[in-house]
Amino acid sequence: MSEGERMTEKDEIILLEQIRNMMENKPVSGEIEGTDQVGKDLLEALKKLSHCLTEANQFLKNLAEGNLLAKPPGRDNYMAGELKKLHASLKHMVWQTRQVIHGDYKQRLNFMGDLSEVFNEMVVQLEQRENKLREQAEKERKFNTLLVSIMNSLKEWVVVTDEETGEILYTNELAKKRFYDSSNNTTIFGKDFPLLTRLQSCQGEELEQRYEFTCSHDQIFQVKAYSLLWEDRKAVVHLITDITYQKENEAFLEVMAYKDELTGLNNRRNCLHTIESYIETGAPFSICMIDLDDLKQINDMYGHLNGDEYIKLVSEELKKSAGEEDYTCRFGGDEFVVVYKNCGEREALEKLRAIDERVSDGKKEYPMSISYGVVYVGNSPDILSETILKMADEKMYCFKRTRKEKNCG
């Protein structure tokens, strides 16, 4: 080989620099001057090596950045074989992960060592967790179905409202028929129904509430309100009962507890309470004990219907004689009590004598009359109502005996 064909020292330095650049992942530069075949082959090999390394490094960079869509090196790049295998494995792993996301928990990794073990354990735990969530969701679905079924069977109206917005989330069948029409978002009673406004205003209140609500048209509702979660929303369930009739009935029974059913007059219980109140005020009054003569004989001979007519006739006459401040009651079966306020004993006796005459004039096939006794009470705060009644009763029986003796004589 001639002097011009041999590789010079300069060429050797360039080759070493090119090898160093490839090792440092830098571009290969410079040309050797030698023209022998070994030099040419060496230069070509270095260029090929540089291309493969550069291409592999770029591909490795894409993998490191997670860019799995990057085009892999060609088949002639013998240095990128393992990288391409890694690329294929990562792409398959991404596909498996997507399958797991969509609920395919049968996916398993078996080609990435420790990563496969962690991945497979994660898939198992996700499957277990989802199964538990499904079981819980199924339990909640069954519970909600049962809850709705129970609420539809209740006699109360059931209205569920959103705790924050007041939006009506549910009404049971009875509420739909008698309270709230969801088809046009109005109550059966009209758009401006105060009870609905009250229900929708329950925001952040106590866990449990009980109250009565009276509407403008004297309808009374009893409401029980409870906080709960309704399909993952904070809500309030209202149990509503129309207690208007119940309240009216209670008021009636309360009145009737102090009324005599046959005559409509006050009864014995009310009488004692009223007399005590009169004594406390200190106002003077005359108390009269009145007895129907021979009521038992009339019941026995003519029947209880005639006896009842006798009782009602006397009660009407007593009512007529009583003023606005006076008091009349049926004290027992054939006994009445009348309190004439601001009335002396003589005046009270005159009133009772007139009543007796009117009763006696009643056109019946049997005689009717009353016996009576009067006690005047002034300012006597220490006297007892029972004492006064006993005194009046004794006078009444004295009157009755005197009348019988006179009739017998």
C-alpha positions, 0 to 999 in steps of 0.5 A: 500500500502506497503512502497516500493509501495508508491511514494517517495518524490524522485519520486515526484521531478522527476515527477515535473522535467519531467513536467518542461522539457515538458513545456520548450520543453526539453526531458523527463528523469528519472524514478520513483521508486514507483510501484503503479498503479497511478504512472505508469499511471502518468508516461505513461501519461507524456511520451505520453504528451511529445511525442505529444508536441515534435511532435507538436513543430517539426511540428510547426517549419516546418510550421514556416520555410515554409516547407509545405511538412513536414509530419504532426503528426498522428491521435493519436496526439490530440494536433496537430489538429489545426496545421494540419488545419493550414497546410491544409489551407496554402497548399490550399493557396499556390495552389490558389496563383499558380492558380493566377500566371497562370491567374486564378483570380477567386480564393478567400480566405475565411478562414484566416481572415485579410490575406484573405482580403489582398489576395483577394484585391491583386487578384482583383488588379492583374486582373485589372492590367493584363486587362489594360496590355492586352488592351494596348497590343491589342492597340499596336498590332493594331497600329503596324498592322496599322503602317506596313500597312501604311508603305507598302503603302508608295512610300518611302522605309522604313527601320527600324534598331536597334539603338544600333546594326544596325540590320535591323528589318523591310523593307516595300514591296517597300524596299524589291523589290528595296533596301534590300533582307532579304532572303540573307541579301544583298541590291539589289545593292550588298553587299557593298552599302554605303547607307545601311552602313549609315543607320546602323550607326545611333546610339544615334543620334538626334530624327529626321534627314534629309539628302541627300546621294549620292552614288558612281554611282551618285544615290541620296537618300533623307533620313528622320530618326526618333527614335522610339520604335519597339517591345520594342527595341530602333530603327530608322525608315528611309524613303528613296526616290530616288531623282536622277531623281528629281535632274537631272530634277531640274538641267535641269530646272535650265539650261533651265531657262537660255536657249532658247528652239528653238535655245539652245542659252542663253536667255534674263535673262542670257544675262543681268546677263552676260553683267553685269559680263563683265562690272564688270571685266573691260575687253573690248568687243563689244556688238551686237544687231541683228534683223531678217529682215521681220520675221513677213512677212515670218511667215504670208506668209510661216508659222511659221515652215519656220520662225523657220527655219529662226531663227535657221539658224541665230543662227547657223551662230552666234554660228560659229562666236563666239569664246570660250570667246564670248557670244551669246543669243536669246534676243527675238522673232527675236532679238539676242545679241552677245558679242565679248570679246576683240574685237573692233567695226570695227572687230565686224561689219566685223563679222556681215557683213559676217554673213549677207552675208551667211544668204542672200545666203541661198537657200530659196523662200523668202529673208533673212537678218539681221540688226545689231548695235554694241557698243564697251565697254571699262573699264566702270564700271559705265555703265548699261547693259540696257544702252548698249543694248539700244544704240546697239538697236538704231544703229541696227534700224538705220542700218535697216532704211538705208537698206530699204531706199537704197532698196527703192531708 
